[in-house]
Amino acid sequence: MTLFELVKQAVCVPEAATYYGLQVSRNRMVCCPFHNDRHPSMKLNERYFYCFGCGVTGDVIDLVARLFDLSSYEAAQKLAYDFGIDPDKPPAAIALPKPERPLLKAYRQEEVRCLRVLCDYLHLLESWKVQHTPKTPEDVLDDRFVEACQMLDYVEYLADLLIAAELEQRVKIVEMLNKDGLITGLEERLESLEKEEQRDEKEQAA
């Protein structure tokens, strides 16, 4: 049995969605994380998901690949690591529910939050680097271009570690990001920038 088959057999879509911080309602609907969804429009079935808003669909591996911007194989590896799936164990042993430790659950939610904020910031920096590149050597450097040049590699490195590093290292990174309100500050800044952008778009459309 391949890693893909093992993962899909051991982890259902609603279980993975809940694990990675999506708010799943009783009828297994969630706000789609892949478009600006104010009312839950994504349906989670046992083996696949479908969004009635943007049409995105797939299995549990596709969900994780999209959530964390990973390849299918990286997503399968992440699921195997996070859900304790060992390719050498028979599927029956994998399917046994693991005891949930409250501290670990709280940490995991915080880790998912940190990763989501870092990924949002990363995408913003990538777009700034392209949009605000100076056109000529005489151009004054835009602050956003400078920030992108300074921060891109570091933020990408932190996001990679939160996806692939050993648990102990990930715990230290989450602690560091939460120290002095770093991640909260970044989260607030991203929300404020998004509101500004929406306001500008409305003004331009008017």
Secondary structure, DSSP 8 states (H G I E B T S, - for coil): --HHHHHHHH--HHHHHHHTT----TTSEE--TTTT-SS--EEE-SS-EEETTT--EE-HHHHHHHHHT--HHHHHHHHHHHTT--TTS-HHHHHS-----HHHHHHHHHHHHHHHHHHHHHHHHHHHHHHT--SSTTS---HHHHHHHHHHHHHHHHHHHHHHS-HHHHHHHHHHHHGGGHHHHHHHHHHHHHHHHHHHHHHHH-
